[in-house]
Amino acid sequence: MNVKSSDAVVSARGARRWSGGHPWIYRSDVEQRPDGPPSAVRVLDRRGAELGWALWSPASEISLRLLDHDPAARIDAEWWHVRIARAIARRAPLAGAASAFRLIHGEGDGLPSLNCDRYDRWLVVQLASAGLESFRAPIVDALTELTGASGILARNDVPLRSREGLERETVLLAGDVPREIEVHENGVRYLAAPWTGQKTGAFLDQRENRRLVGEVARGEALDCFSYHGSFALHLARGASRVTALDSSAAALERAAGNAALNGLSNIDCVEANAFDFLRQQQRAGISYDTIVLDPPAFAKTRSTVNSALRGYKEINLRALRILAPGGLLFTASCSFHLGRSLFMEMLQAAAADSGRRVALRAVTAQPLDHPELLTVPETGYLKGALLEAME
């Protein structure tokens, strides 16, 4: 087999990663670097056997991202159209439940470093690698043709792009995209902010957990880290009163607007630090029948896991201490570096320190539109649990 200068040759360790189901090959395992710019390149092992095609990122630690195991594949406009169509087809069951969901979840859909979220008639994409950027035009064309989107916005402001040698930007790719988009989700309405909001405009990955919480909510409810009030809106349908808690006044202003949009008058927005607020409520002897803890990622890197665990344990312990007898706590973590087993161990420790009997009612993971591959841990990050205070 003739090895061309445009090919990538990888070590035995790199080849084993691909055969084991993981799509990434790191710089240290690339024995021959392609001499061309970022794009799709043919990949071979050191014996000359063809392994398939990958996205090539010269500046990145993740140098190669597997696209196709077939050496005969052509990574052209038709290839992107077919692969994107498959991803969209998987979301068919969601169409009736929500007007906003993830259409493409990167490696989880075999489209590495590409995310795409649908907000009604508009799309928000993230192209997170240099290799992927070289295919921007056929990706936009395929999305437009397959979805009929009125506009496509690139939220290319993720830190990963800097490590790829790419500019961080928010730019319109097709049509027009409003600053606010009304989303319908399991009977609740809220406004997403695709240009300026967190992630691509809203937290779509918690959609199923919000529905779960709305089904079990009762009595006095507390939504910590409420942001724009997405959990609070669902809580308010079953609870008598909801406190939406966040440290951002701007976020709470949006939460209040979303409450008004749904005609809800039983949501109180409170600006406060969640840790401080929970301590104050405990000292005052105030309890809640339903509590939601949906904090930001405390563990941004592997080195911060231990300190993050302390933070997660403290906030869950304090929530358990103010949970009324028979009350329900839904708690979640979006920290990838805090795995599912560590998350459950933390909850066990918090329950033990609370001195209460705490039952596990449900364990949740990512929804259908955020597929988590068993061989690619990086595709999974969200985990949650519904707990009940038995006394």
N, C-alpha and C positions, 0 to 999 in steps of 0.2 A: 504494500500500500504506500503510495506516494504521499508524503506529508507536505502540504503547501505552507508557505509563510503566513497565509491568512488563517491557518488552522490553530486551534489550541490543543496542546498535548498535556495530559494531566497525569499525576502520579497514581500509583496503585491505590493509595488511600483516598484520593479524590474519586477515582472510578468506583471504589466500594461505596462511597456516600450515595452516588447515583443509583447503584444497583440495590442499595438498601432503602430507597424511596425518598431520599432527601434531595431537593433540587439545587442546593448551593454547593459550589466548590470555591474554596478560599484561595487567595493569592499564593500562599505558601505551597499549594498543591498544583500550581500551573507551571509545568516544566518548560513549555514553549508558549510564549505569549504571542497572540496574533499581532501582525504588524499593521493592521488596519484600525480605523476609528471605531468607536462604540457602535455595535450592530449585532446581528446574529452571526455566529461563527460555528463551523463544524468542530466537533470535539472528538479527539482520539485518545486512547491510552498509550502508554509508552511502547507497546508492542505494535502499534499501528492499527489496532482494531477500532472501528468507528463506533462511538457511543451515542451520537445524536447531535442535536443542535442546541445552542444556548445563547442567551443574551450576554454580550461581552462588555464589561465595565473596566477600562484600564486603570482608573484611579481608585477603585473601590477595593476594600478588603474582601468583599464578596465579588470575586472576579467573574464567575460564570453562574448563570441561573438557567437551569434546564427548561427548554421549551418543548422539545420533541425527541423521543428515543429513536425515532425512525431516521436513519442516515439519509434516506431518499426524500425526506420531507423538503418542501420548499417554503421558506418562511416569507411568504408574500402577502398581498392584500387578501387573497382568498383564505389563506391559513388563519389570519386574524379574524376574518368574518366568521368562519366555522367555529373557532374556539370560543369567541365571544357569544355566538348564538347558543352554544351549549350551556354557557353560564347563565344566560338570561332565561333559558327554558327551565332551569332548575328552580327558578323563583316563581313559577306559575301559580303555586298554591297560595302565594302571599297577596296576589292582586286584589282579592276581595276584602282583605282584612286591613290593609294600609295603603296609603298613596305614597309612602316613602319607605324605601328599603335598599339594601345593598345589592347591586346587580353583579358586581365582580369583586371577589375577595382574594386578590393576588394569587399567591401560591396555592391557596385552598381551591381555586378554580383552574389551576394549571396555567395561570397568566401572571407569572412572577413580577412583583413590584408594581402591579396595576390594581388600583382600587377605583370603583365607580359606584356612586350612590344615586338613586333616582328619587327626585322630589317632584311628584306629580308629572308635569310635562317637561321637566328640566333635569339635566344630569350634572353631577359634580364629580370630576375625575382627579386622581393623583397619579402622576407618572414619576415613580420614585427611583429609577435607575437610569444611568446614561445609555445603556443598551436599549432600554425601552423607549427613551426619548427619540431615538432614530426612527421609530415606527409611529410617531405621533399622528401623521396624516392618515395612514390606513386605519388606525384605531378610531379616530374621530369619524372617518367615513363610515366604518362598520357600525358604530354606535348610532349615528344619525339614521342610517338606513334601517337598522333593526328595531329601533325604538320610536322613530319619528319625533325625536326630541325637538322642542322649540328653541333650545339653547344648551350649550355645553360650557361649563366653567371649569378651569383647571385650578384647584387649590394646591398648587405646587409649592407650598410654604413649609413642608415638613423638613426637620433637621437632616434626615437621611440624604436629601439631595445635595447638601453641602459636602458630605463625605463622598459623593459620587462626582464631585467637581462640577455640579450643576447650579444654576442660579435658582434662588428661592423666589417664587413669584405667585401672584394670583392674577390669572389672565383669562379673558374670554376666548374660547376656541371656535365657537360656532353660535350663530343666532344671538339671542340675548337671554340673560338670566336675571330675574328680579332680586332686589335686596332682601325681600322677605317672601316666603312661600308658605301658604297655609297647608298644613299636613292633616290628614284624617287617619286616625289610628284606633281601631277597635272602639269606635264610638266617641272618641275624644278628638278635639281639634287643637292644634298649636301652631305657632309660627316658627319656621326654621329660618336661619340667617346664613345662606350659603356663602356669602362674601366674607363675613366676619365672625361667624359662630365657631364654637369648638368643633374639632374634626372637620367634617364637610358642611356643617351647618346645624347639626343636631346629633344626639346620641341614639342612633338607630339600633345599636346592638342590644339595648335594654328593652326593646319593644315587647317581647314575650314576658319578661319579668314584670313590666308595668301592668300587663293584663292580669297576671297572676295576683299581684298585689291588689289590684282593683277588685278582684273577685272575693278576696278574703278580708278586706279592710272593714274595720268597725270602730265605733267609739271615738275617743280622742286620738288623733293620728299626728305623727311627727315625721317630716321628710327632711333628713339632714343632707347637706350638700345638694340642695334642690335645683340649683342652676336656673333653668327657665321654667321649672315647675312640672316637668313631664310626669314624674311619679306622683306629685301632689294632685294633679288633675285626675288621675285614676283613683287615688285614695279618696278624693272628695265625693266620689259617687257612692261610696259605701260607709264612709266615716261621718260622724256628726260634725266634727270640726277638724281642720288640718292646719298645722303650723308648717309653713314652707321656710326652711332655714338655709341661709347662705351668707357668706362673708362679702359678697359682691352686691352693692346696691343696684348696679346696672342690670345684673342678672335677675334680681328680684323684681325690678320694674317690668321686665319682660314676662316674668312669671305672673305678675298681677294682670298684665294684658291678656295672657293666655287664659287666666281664670275668667275674665270678663267675656272673652270670646266664647266660652262654654256656658256662660250664664251662671257661673258658680259664685256664691256669696259666702261660702263656708271655708275659705282659705285665707289665712293670715300670714303675710310675708314678714319675716323677722331677719334683720341683718345682724349676724353674730358669728363668732368662731364656734364651730360645732363642739370642740372639746370643752371650751369654757361654758357653753350653754348647757351641755349635759351635766357638768359638775354643779352648776347653779340649780338646775332642776332637781337633782338628787338632794342637795342641801335643803331645798324648799319643800321636799316631800311630794313633788308633783310626779305623777305617773301617766303613761300613755298606753292605750290599748293596741295600737299598731305603730310600728316604727320602721322606717326605711333608712339604711345606711348605704349610700352609694358614693363613696369618696373618690377623689382622683387617685391616680396611681402613686402610692407612697414609695414603691420600689422602682425607681427609674433605671437602675443598673444592678448587676449582681452584687456589687459591693455594698449596696444599701439595704439588702434584704433583712439583716438583723434589726436595724433601726426601724425599718418599715413594719416588721412583725410586732415590735413594741407599740407602734402607733395603732396598728389594726387591733391589737389585743385591748389596748386601753379604751378605744372608742366603742368596741363591742361590749366590753365589760360594763362601761358606764351606761350603755343602752339597755343591757340586761337588768341593771339595777333599778332603772326607772320604768321597766315594763310591768304593766299591771298583771295580776294573776290571770292566767289564761290568755295573756296578750301574745301578739305575734310580732316577730322581728324578721324583716327581710334584709339580709346583709350581703354585700358583693365586694369583689376586688377585681380591678382591671389591670393589675400588675402582672405582666408576663413572668417576671422573675420570681414571683411568689406562686409556686405551683399549687395544684389542687390539694395535694396531701398536706403541704404546709398550711394552707388556708384552713383545712379542717382541723388540723392539730391546734392552730391558734384559737379556733372557736371552742374546741374542747377545753383548752386552758382557761379561756374567758368564762365559760360556763362553770368550771370548777371553782374559780375564784369568786364568782358571784354568790356562791352558796345556795344556788337554786337548782331545782330539777328542770333541765331544759331538754325538750324533745326536738328531734330533727324531723321536720314535716316534709321537706323537699330539698333536693339538690339540683341546681340548674347550671346549664352551660350555655354555649353560644347558639343562637337561633339558626334556622335553615339557611339564611342568606349570608351567614358568616361561618362557612364550613371549617371545622378544625380537623386537619389530617393527622392520623395517628403516627405517621412516620415523619411529620414536620411539626415539632412542638411550637415553632414560632407562629403557626397559624392560629394558635389558641392562646387566649389571655384572660377571658372573662369567666368568672365562676361565682356562683351565688348559693345561698342557703336560706330556707325559710325555717325559723325556729319558733317554738312555742314555750312560754314559761308555764310549767305545769302547776305551779303554786305561787 
